[in-house]
Amino acid sequence: MNKPIRVRDLLARKAPLQLEPLTGELGLDRVIPNPEASSPGLVLAGYTGRFVSDRIHVLGETEVKYLGSLETKARRKALETLFGYDIPAIVVTKSQEPPAELVELARAKGVPVIRTSLKTAEFFRRLKPFLDDATAPTTTEHGSLVDVYGVGLLFIGRSGIGKSECALDLVERGHRLVADDIVHVTRRGNDILIGRGHQLSQHHMEIRGVGLIDIRTLFGIRAVRQQKRIEVVVQLDDWDASREYDRTGLDMRETKLLDVALPLVTVPLNPGKNLTVICEVVAMTHLLRYSGVDTAHQFNERLIQRMRERAEVRDYLEEDDE
């Protein structure tokens, strides 16, 4: 579960968001429940029917000028309506001076008022990626993540089955390591999973019998990358002669990670199997399917067509009385 994002976390992004608190330390530990930001809009005019209060509210030039055009009593009433809701924070853009009543009522309610020098549209553009990233669902997976031909392959399996050795062999063949042992996974949007390594052990790998190795130092900067989208899960299993394995590729299996469906390929391991080449083929097959080429289905359709043609010839001969 993600750590709740607080107003103080916004101020930590001082450089890109160009923020300064106008109410000091007041309310900086307030939690921001909603990863969206909006302008108060019609609530300042008294319409509260569709007002969403649990998000950051931004006062741009239009809102500040509107408040400035009101009589003192009307302006105070409009702001009292706004602060009648539990608002996490108020942000004033373009280095504008907020109305005195706004700061007064904010202090009374414990709501921080923050100012930015950015224009309103630019502030929204910079704020959204930060809020999305801070509130995105995350998890950790025990496995290895490698970029193979541009496809993110996440290797999973029991401890000691050879995930790290497979990743090392792929790196030696020119592919790129993203993470080994612990993969931090973040969901972006509805169906994109981004994997990265732990900050402390990033691009290090444990090989039993050898110890810890630094992939970046051994193979160079081109052998690693900081993060990669996870596109296929490769499960390494011990060979089981009594088990039926997929031999055609017609029945694509899936697994779910953070509620995102991913293709699942199970590779049984037995002596003499060239696992690295198989993993390269898995990546290339995924690329082919992504481009609309499904070899298994195409072969199956040709086989069915050939059987149909032969059946038609047989029926013709059986019906031919001459």
C-alpha positions as CSV (number, residue, x, y, z in Angstrom):
1,M,0.0,0.0,0.0
2,N,1.3,3.5,-0.9
3,K,2.3,6.0,1.7
4,P,-0.4,8.8,1.9
5,I,0.7,11.9,0.0
6,R,0.7,15.1,2.1
7,V,0.8,18.8,1.3
8,R,4.4,18.9,2.6
9,D,5.3,16.4,-0.2
10,L,4.2,19.0,-2.8
11,L,6.5,21.6,-1.3
12,A,9.4,19.2,-1.6
13,R,9.0,19.5,-5.3
14,K,9.9,23.2,-5.0
15,A,12.0,23.4,-8.2
16,P,9.5,22.0,-10.8
17,L,6.4,23.4,-9.1
18,Q,7.9,26.7,-7.9
19,L,5.9,26.7,-4.7
20,E,6.0,28.9,-1.6
21,P,3.7,28.6,1.4
22,L,1.8,31.7,2.4
23,T,0.6,30.3,5.6
24,G,3.9,28.9,7.0
25,E,3.8,25.4,8.5
26,L,0.0,25.5,8.8
27,G,-1.7,22.4,7.5
28,L,1.4,21.0,5.7
29,D,0.7,17.5,7.1
30,R,-2.8,17.4,5.7
31,V,-3.4,14.3,3.5
32,I,-4.4,14.8,-0.1
33,P,-6.9,11.9,-0.7
34,N,-7.6,12.6,-4.3
35,P,-4.8,12.5,-6.9
36,E,-6.7,15.1,-9.0
37,A,-6.5,18.9,-9.0
38,S,-9.1,21.4,-10.1
39,S,-10.3,25.0,-9.8
40,P,-13.2,25.7,-7.5
41,G,-15.2,27.2,-10.4
42,L,-18.9,27.7,-9.7
43,V,-18.7,27.1,-6.0
44,L,-17.4,30.7,-5.7
45,A,-20.7,31.8,-7.3
46,G,-22.7,29.7,-4.9
47,Y,-23.4,26.5,-6.9
48,T,-22.1,23.5,-4.9
49,G,-24.0,20.6,-6.6
50,R,-21.0,19.0,-8.2
51,F,-18.2,20.3,-6.1
52,V,-15.4,17.8,-5.2
53,S,-13.7,18.9,-2.1
54,D,-11.0,16.2,-1.4
55,R,-8.5,17.5,-4.0
56,I,-6.1,20.4,-4.4
57,H,-8.0,23.5,-5.6
58,V,-6.2,26.0,-7.8
59,L,-7.1,29.7,-8.0
60,G,-6.0,31.1,-11.3
61,E,-6.2,34.6,-12.6
62,T,-9.9,34.2,-13.5
63,E,-10.8,33.1,-9.9
64,V,-8.7,35.8,-8.2
65,K,-10.0,38.6,-10.4
66,Y,-13.6,37.4,-9.9
67,L,-13.1,37.5,-6.1
68,G,-11.6,40.9,-6.4
69,S,-14.6,42.2,-8.3
70,L,-17.0,41.3,-5.5
71,E,-18.1,43.5,-2.7
72,T,-16.4,42.7,0.7
73,K,-19.5,41.0,2.1
74,A,-20.1,38.9,-1.1
75,R,-16.5,38.0,-1.3
76,R,-16.4,36.7,2.2
77,K,-19.6,34.8,1.7
78,A,-18.2,33.1,-1.4
79,L,-15.0,32.1,0.5
80,E,-17.0,30.9,3.5
81,T,-18.9,28.6,1.1
82,L,-15.6,27.3,-0.3
83,F,-14.0,26.7,3.2
84,G,-17.2,25.1,4.4
85,Y,-15.7,21.9,2.8
86,D,-12.7,20.0,3.9
87,I,-10.1,21.1,1.3
88,P,-6.5,19.7,1.5
89,A,-4.9,22.9,0.1
90,I,-5.3,26.0,-2.0
91,V,-2.8,27.0,-4.6
92,V,-2.7,30.5,-6.1
93,T,-1.0,30.7,-9.5
94,K,1.0,33.4,-11.4
95,S,2.4,34.8,-8.2
96,Q,-0.9,36.6,-7.6
97,E,-1.7,38.2,-4.2
98,P,-4.7,36.3,-2.8
99,P,-7.6,38.2,-1.1
100,A,-6.9,38.9,2.6
101,E,-10.2,37.1,3.5
102,L,-9.0,33.9,1.8
103,V,-5.8,33.7,3.9
104,E,-7.8,34.6,7.0
105,L,-10.4,31.9,6.5
106,A,-7.8,29.4,5.5
107,R,-5.9,29.9,8.7
108,A,-9.0,29.5,10.7
109,K,-9.7,26.2,9.0
110,G,-6.1,25.0,9.1
111,V,-5.9,24.9,5.3
112,P,-2.5,25.8,3.8
113,V,-2.4,28.4,1.1
114,I,0.5,28.0,-1.4
115,R,1.6,30.2,-4.2
116,T,3.3,29.4,-7.5
117,S,4.9,31.6,-10.1
118,L,3.7,29.2,-12.8
119,K,0.8,29.9,-15.1
120,T,-2.3,27.9,-14.3
121,A,-2.2,25.6,-17.3
122,E,1.6,24.9,-16.8
123,F,1.1,24.2,-13.1
124,F,-1.6,21.6,-13.8
125,R,0.7,20.1,-16.4
126,R,3.5,19.7,-14.0
127,L,1.4,18.7,-11.0
128,K,-0.5,15.8,-12.6
129,P,2.5,13.5,-13.2
130,F,3.7,14.0,-9.6
131,L,0.3,13.2,-8.2
132,D,-0.2,10.2,-10.5
133,D,3.2,8.8,-9.6
134,A,2.8,9.4,-5.8
135,T,-0.6,7.6,-5.7
136,A,0.0,4.9,-8.3
137,P,-0.6,1.3,-7.0
138,T,2.7,-0.5,-6.3
139,T,4.0,-3.9,-5.4
140,T,7.2,-5.9,-5.3
141,E,7.9,-9.2,-7.1
142,H,10.7,-11.7,-6.5
143,G,12.2,-12.2,-9.9
144,S,14.4,-10.7,-12.6
145,L,13.4,-8.1,-15.2
146,V,15.3,-8.0,-18.5
147,D,14.8,-5.9,-21.7
148,V,15.0,-8.4,-24.5
149,Y,14.6,-6.9,-28.0
150,G,12.6,-4.0,-26.4
151,V,10.2,-6.4,-24.6
152,G,10.2,-6.4,-20.8
153,L,10.4,-10.1,-19.7
154,L,9.7,-10.7,-16.0
155,F,11.2,-14.0,-14.9
156,I,9.6,-15.7,-11.9
157,G,10.0,-19.1,-10.2
158,R,11.2,-20.7,-7.1
159,S,14.3,-19.6,-5.4
160,G,17.4,-21.1,-6.9
161,I,15.8,-22.2,-10.2
162,G,18.0,-20.0,-12.3
163,K,16.3,-16.7,-12.8
164,S,19.5,-14.7,-12.2
165,E,21.6,-17.0,-14.3
166,C,19.2,-16.7,-17.2
167,A,19.2,-12.9,-16.9
168,L,23.0,-12.9,-16.8
169,D,23.2,-15.0,-20.0
170,L,20.8,-12.6,-21.7
171,V,23.0,-9.6,-20.7
172,E,26.0,-11.4,-22.1
173,R,24.1,-11.8,-25.4
174,G,23.6,-8.0,-25.6
175,H,20.3,-7.5,-23.8
176,R,19.7,-5.2,-20.8
177,L,19.2,-5.9,-17.2
178,V,16.6,-3.8,-15.3
179,A,16.4,-5.5,-11.9
180,D,17.3,-8.7,-10.3
181,D,15.9,-10.5,-7.2
182,I,13.5,-7.7,-6.2
183,V,11.5,-5.9,-8.8
184,H,9.5,-2.8,-7.8
185,V,6.3,-2.7,-9.9
186,T,4.2,0.5,-10.4
187,R,0.9,0.6,-12.4
188,R,0.6,3.6,-14.7
189,G,-3.0,4.3,-15.9
190,N,-5.1,1.2,-16.3
191,D,-2.9,-1.3,-18.0
192,I,0.8,-0.3,-18.0
193,L,3.2,-1.8,-15.4
194,I,6.6,-0.3,-15.0
195,G,9.4,-2.3,-13.3
196,R,12.5,-1.0,-11.7
197,G,15.2,-2.3,-9.3
198,H,15.7,-1.5,-5.6
199,Q,17.7,1.8,-5.2
200,L,20.4,0.1,-3.1
201,S,20.9,-3.1,-5.1
202,Q,20.2,-1.6,-8.5
203,H,22.0,-3.5,-11.4
204,H,23.7,-5.8,-8.9
205,M,23.1,-9.6,-9.2
206,E,23.8,-12.5,-6.9
207,I,25.1,-15.6,-8.7
208,R,25.4,-18.7,-6.5
209,G,29.0,-19.8,-6.2
210,V,30.3,-16.5,-7.5
211,G,28.7,-13.9,-5.2
212,L,27.5,-10.3,-6.0
213,I,28.4,-8.8,-9.3
214,D,27.9,-5.3,-10.7
215,I,26.4,-5.7,-14.2
216,R,27.0,-2.0,-15.1
217,T,30.7,-2.2,-14.2
218,L,31.3,-5.6,-15.9
219,F,29.3,-5.1,-19.1
220,G,29.1,-1.3,-19.4
221,I,26.3,1.3,-19.4
222,R,24.5,-0.3,-22.4
223,A,23.9,-3.5,-20.5
224,V,21.5,-1.8,-18.0
225,R,18.5,0.4,-17.9
226,Q,16.7,2.2,-15.1
227,Q,13.1,1.0,-15.7
228,K,11.1,-1.0,-18.3
229,R,7.5,-1.8,-19.0
230,I,6.6,-5.4,-18.0
231,E,5.0,-7.0,-21.1
232,V,5.4,-10.8,-20.6
233,V,5.8,-13.0,-17.5
234,V,8.1,-16.0,-17.9
235,Q,7.6,-18.6,-15.3
236,L,10.6,-21.0,-14.9
237,D,9.4,-24.5,-13.6
238,D,11.1,-27.7,-12.8
239,W,10.5,-30.3,-15.5
240,D,7.6,-32.6,-14.6
241,A,7.2,-35.6,-17.0
242,S,3.6,-36.1,-15.8
243,R,2.5,-32.6,-16.6
244,E,1.1,-31.4,-20.0
245,Y,2.8,-28.4,-21.4
246,D,1.6,-26.1,-24.1
247,R,3.1,-27.3,-27.4
248,T,1.2,-25.2,-30.0
249,G,0.8,-21.7,-28.5
250,L,-2.9,-21.7,-29.3
251,D,-4.0,-21.5,-25.7
252,M,-2.5,-18.3,-24.4
253,R,-2.3,-18.2,-20.6
254,E,-2.5,-15.0,-18.6
255,T,-1.5,-13.9,-15.1
256,K,-2.5,-10.7,-13.2
257,L,-0.3,-8.3,-11.5
258,L,-1.8,-5.2,-9.9
259,D,-5.1,-6.1,-11.7
260,V,-3.3,-5.9,-15.1
261,A,-3.5,-9.0,-17.3
262,L,-0.1,-10.1,-18.7
263,P,0.8,-13.0,-21.1
264,L,2.2,-15.9,-19.1
265,V,4.7,-18.3,-20.6
266,T,5.8,-21.4,-18.6
267,V,9.2,-22.8,-19.5
268,P,10.0,-26.2,-18.0
269,L,13.7,-26.7,-17.3
270,N,15.6,-29.9,-18.0
271,P,19.3,-30.6,-18.7
272,G,20.5,-29.4,-22.0
273,K,17.7,-26.9,-22.7
274,N,19.0,-23.6,-24.2
275,L,16.9,-21.3,-22.0
276,T,18.4,-18.0,-23.2
277,V,17.5,-18.7,-26.9
278,I,14.0,-19.7,-25.8
279,C,13.6,-16.4,-23.9
280,E,14.7,-14.5,-27.0
281,V,12.1,-16.4,-29.0
282,V,9.4,-15.5,-26.4
283,A,10.3,-11.8,-26.9
284,M,10.3,-12.0,-30.7
285,T,7.0,-14.0,-30.7
286,H,5.4,-11.2,-28.5
287,L,6.6,-8.6,-31.0
288,L,5.1,-10.6,-33.9
289,R,1.8,-10.9,-32.1
290,Y,1.8,-7.2,-31.3
291,S,2.3,-6.5,-35.0
292,G,-0.6,-8.8,-35.9
293,V,1.3,-12.0,-36.8
294,D,0.2,-15.0,-34.8
295,T,2.2,-18.0,-36.0
296,A,0.2,-20.7,-34.1
297,H,-3.2,-19.4,-35.3
298,Q,-2.0,-19.1,-38.8
299,F,-0.6,-22.6,-38.9
300,N,-3.8,-23.9,-37.3
301,E,-5.9,-22.1,-40.0
302,R,-3.8,-23.6,-42.8
303,L,-4.2,-27.0,-41.2
304,I,-7.9,-26.7,-41.0
305,Q,-8.1,-25.4,-44.6
306,R,-6.0,-28.4,-45.8
307,M,-8.3,-30.8,-44.0
308,R,-11.4,-29.1,-45.4
309,E,-10.0,-29.3,-49.0
310,R,-9.2,-33.0,-48.6
311,A,-12.6,-33.6,-47.2
312,E,-14.2,-31.9,-50.2
313,V,-12.1,-34.0,-52.6
314,R,-13.2,-37.2,-50.8
315,D,-16.8,-36.2,-50.8
316,Y,-16.6,-35.4,-54.6
317,L,-15.0,-38.8,-55.3
318,E,-17.7,-40.6,-53.2
319,E,-20.4,-38.8,-55.1
320,D,-18.9,-39.4,-58.6
321,D,-20.9,-42.4,-60.1
322,E,-19.1,-42.4,-63.4
